[in-house]
Amino acid sequence: MTTIASIQRVAMRIRHHLEQGVLKDSELTWTGFLVLWVLWLFGEMQTRYLAEEVGVNRSTLSGVLATLERRGLLTRRGHESEGRLVLVELTSEGGALVDKLFPRFGAEEAFVVGSLSPDSMRRLGNSLRSVQQQLDSDEGKRRRAAPVRDR
């Protein structure tokens, strides 16, 4: 329990640090930035895949997209052949904002892990990837889908 609580606590502290520092002047939330960043990396994307990449449900994503679209940072449009699908794309303004924020993010990430040696960073990264792989495993998926009493 201590390990999981520490991961959660540190993740929330990092998120807060970045929101109050790098993102504050841009009036972006963590989730809003992640949406822009994922689109910046991968280009146009269906909302269902975007929600998965950002780690939010589709209803949460819908509200974030509406806000970012009002600000002119992205556009949404219907899929040409499948009317129910929605595609999302960065505007040039959205891309320019990520271009501006990305170096600042890198500097703050370096600050956050600045007390760790290169070996400690490597080991921590490997350990966190192992936790992620465990959660993404077939057993992890089964456990998420099964009621607690069936475990």
C-alpha positions in Angstrom: 0.0 0.0 0.0 2.9 2.4 0.7 4.2 1.9 -2.8 0.9 2.6 -4.5 0.2 5.6 -2.2 3.7 7.0 -3.0 3.1 6.6 -6.7 -0.2 8.4 -6.5 1.1 11.2 -4.2 4.1 11.8 -6.5 2.0 11.8 -9.7 -0.4 14.3 -8.2 2.5 16.5 -7.0 4.1 16.5 -10.4 0.8 17.3 -12.1 0.2 20.2 -9.7 3.7 21.5 -10.2 3.3 21.5 -14.0 -0.2 23.0 -14.0 0.9 25.8 -11.6 4.1 26.4 -13.4 4.3 25.6 -17.1 0.6 25.5 -17.9 -0.7 28.4 -15.7 0.0 31.2 -18.2 -1.5 29.2 -21.0 -4.7 28.6 -19.0 -4.5 24.8 -19.8 -5.3 22.0 -17.5 -3.1 18.9 -17.4 -5.7 17.0 -19.4 -6.0 19.8 -21.9 -2.3 19.8 -22.4 -2.2 16.0 -22.8 -4.8 16.2 -25.5 -2.8 18.8 -27.4 0.5 16.9 -26.9 -1.0 13.6 -28.1 -2.3 15.3 -31.2 1.0 17.0 -31.7 2.8 13.7 -31.6 0.4 11.5 -33.6 -1.6 13.9 -35.7 -5.3 13.6 -36.4 -7.0 11.0 -34.3 -10.5 9.5 -33.6 -11.9 10.5 -30.3 -12.0 7.0 -28.9 -8.3 6.5 -29.5 -7.5 10.0 -28.2 -9.4 9.3 -25.0 -7.5 6.1 -24.5 -4.1 7.8 -25.1 -4.9 10.6 -22.7 -6.3 8.2 -20.1 -9.8 9.7 -19.7 -13.3 8.5 -20.6 -15.0 9.8 -23.7 -17.5 12.1 -21.8 -14.6 13.8 -20.0 -12.7 14.1 -23.3 -15.8 15.7 -24.9 -15.8 18.6 -22.4 -12.0 19.1 -22.8 -12.3 19.1 -26.6 -15.1 21.7 -26.5 -13.0 24.0 -24.4 -9.9 23.6 -26.6 -12.0 24.0 -29.8 -13.5 27.3 -28.5 -10.0 28.5 -27.9 -9.1 27.7 -31.5 -6.5 25.1 -30.5 -8.1 22.1 -32.3 -10.9 21.2 -34.7 -13.4 18.3 -34.7 -15.1 16.9 -37.7 -17.1 13.9 -38.6 -15.5 10.9 -40.3 -16.1 10.9 -44.1 -17.5 7.3 -44.3 -18.6 6.6 -40.7 -20.9 9.3 -39.4 -20.7 8.4 -35.8 -16.9 8.7 -35.6 -15.3 12.1 -34.8 -11.8 13.1 -35.8 -9.8 15.6 -33.9 -6.9 17.7 -35.3 -4.6 20.4 -33.9 -4.9 23.9 -35.5 -1.8 25.8 -36.3 -2.4 27.8 -33.0 -2.6 24.5 -31.0 0.6 23.3 -32.6 2.4 26.6 -31.9 1.3 26.4 -28.2 2.7 22.9 -27.8 5.9 24.0 -29.6 6.2 26.8 -27.0 5.4 24.7 -24.0 7.4 21.6 -24.8 10.8 23.0 -23.9 9.5 24.3 -20.6 8.0 20.9 -19.8 11.4 19.3 -20.5 13.1 21.8 -18.1 10.6 21.1 -15.4 10.8 17.3 -15.9 14.6 17.6 -15.5 14.0 19.6 -12.3 11.6 17.0 -10.9 14.0 14.1 -11.3 17.1 16.2 -10.7 17.9 14.6 -7.4 18.1 11.1 -9.0 21.2 9.6 -10.5 21.0 8.4 -14.1 21.0 4.8 -12.8 18.2 5.6 -10.3 16.1 7.2 -13.2 16.7 4.1 -15.3 15.6 1.7 -12.5 12.6 3.8 -11.6 11.5 4.0 -15.3 11.9 0.3 -15.7 9.9 -0.4 -12.4 7.1 1.9 -13.5 6.9 0.3 -16.9 6.7 -3.1 -15.2 3.7 -1.9 -13.1 2.1 -0.6 -16.3 2.7 -3.9 -18.1 1.1 -5.8 -15.2 -2.0 -3.6 -15.4 -2.2 -4.0 -19.2 -1.8 -7.8 -19.0 -4.6 -10.1 -19.7 -4.9 -10.8 -15.9 -5.1 -7.0 -15.3 -7.9 -6.6 -17.8 -9.7 -9.6 -16.4 -9.4 -8.2 -12.8 -10.8 -4.9 -13.9 -13.8 -6.5 -15.6 -14.6 -8.9 -12.8 -16.5 -7.9 -9.7 -14.4 -7.9 -6.6 -16.2 -10.9 -5.1 -15.2 -13.0 -8.1 -11.4 -12.4 -7.6 
